[in-house]
Amino acid sequence: MGTKFTTTDEYLATLPETSIAKAQEIREIIRKAAPKATEVISYNIPAFKQNKVLVWFAGYKSHIGFYPGGGAIDIFQDDLTAYKTSKGAIQFPVDKPLPAALIKKIVKYRVKELAE
């Protein structure tokens, strides 16, 4: 069994060199989009929680996984055509700029969705 992380910093320290900077960048984008949210580890990856978990993210060798839930992916599907997606995940390649404005929009949508 792998390492059980308790903080986002612990998690980030174990990432492949290729994804560390992008993982730190998405962390800051999420933090600014949801300033009342707290960082937690959920499913052994970083997440931001505001009553409930808003979003998760994870770093891999060739992409950053962003997990806002299936509802958000359905809502923003027209904005996500340039990215690989699945039911609850979006993959942002590490060799391309992160779509900060889109990530912020998705996070703000999740804040609103979970407040209702």
Stockholm file with secondary structure:
# STOCKHOLM 1.0

chainA/1-116         MGTKFTTTDEYLATLPETSIAKAQEIREIIRKAAPKATEVISYNIPAFKQNKVLVWFAGYKSHIGFYPGGGAIDIFQDDLTAYKTSKGAIQFPVDKPLPAALIKKIVKYRVKELAE
#=GR chainA/1-116 SS CCCCCCSHHHHHTTSCTTTHHHHHHHHHHHHHHCTTCEEEEETTEEEEESSSEEEEEEECSSEEEEECCHHHHHHTGGGGTTSEECSSCEEEETTSCCCHHHHHHHHHHHHHHHHC
#=GC SS_cons         CCCCCCSHHHHHTTSCTTTHHHHHHHHHHHHHHCTTCEEEEETTEEEEESSSEEEEEEECSSEEEEECCHHHHHHTGGGGTTSEECSSCEEEETTSCCCHHHHHHHHHHHHHHHHC
//
